[in-house]
Amino acid sequence: MNKRQIQARLIEKGSNFRQFALAHGYEPRTVTQAVQRWAGASTLPNGRLTFSILRDLSLAIGAEVLPGILASADANAKELPHAVMTEKT
């Protein structure tokens, strides 16, 4: 998806980049920079913050911003409970 397609999906949901950022605890400028840089890319970002922004944005609009980002997010979520449990024991 490109930036305009993402923006259109947010508008359909009654939101925009700024409202999305504030609702999810991100800085608005960071969200716009992440979308500007990664929209339309074919690879996933390495940074945790950027990955989280794009994953949350994909969930908010109901479509993958980057191909495979939701599948990667699901794989990471399945690994997380195990990692948390091993740290506590």
N, C-alpha and C positions, 0 to 999 in steps of 0.2 A: 504494500500500500504506500502511496505517497502522502505527503503532508496534507494536501487538500482533501484527500479521501478520508483521512483520519479525522480532520477537522469537521467534515460533513457528517460523519457518523456521530461525533460528539454533539453537534448541533441537533441532530435527529433525537438524541437522548436528552436534549434540553440543557446541554452543558457546553463548555469550551475548555481550552487548555488551562486557563487560569483556575477556573472552578474545579476542574479535575485535580490539578496540582494541590490546591488547598484542601480539598476533601480527602486526599490520600496522604497528606503530610509532606509533600514535596515542595520545593521552591519553584514558583512558576517559571522562572527563567531556566532552571535546570531541565524542566520538562520540555520546553520549547527547543532547547539546545539538543536534547536527546533525540527528539523527533526530527529536527532539521538534519542531524548527522546520520541517523540510522534508518529513516523512512525509505523504503525501497531497496534496502540492502539485502543481500542474499546470505549473509553470515550473521551470527549472533554476537552481541557485544561481550567483551571480556569483563567489563566493570560491573560490580554488583549493583550499584545504584542505577545505572542505565538499564541493566537487565530487569531490575524490579520495576522501574518506571514503564518500560515497554510491555512487560508482562501484565501489570495492572491496567495499563491502557488497553491492551488486547481484551482483557476480561470486561472492562467497562464498555467497550464498543461492540463486543460480541463477535470479533473477527481478529485473526492473527495479524498484528502489525508487521511482524517478520515471520517468514515461513519456519515453522517448528518451534516457536517460542513457547507456546502453551504445552507442547509435548515435553520440552526441556524443563519447564516449570513443574510439571507433574512428576517427572523423574526426580527432581531435586526435593520436592515435597515428600516423596516416599522415603527418601534417604534421611531426611531431617529428624523424624521421630526417633529413629534408631540412634542417631548421633547424640541427641539430647539425652536419651536413656543411658547411654554408656558413660556420658559425662557425670551423671548424678550417682552412678553406682561405684 
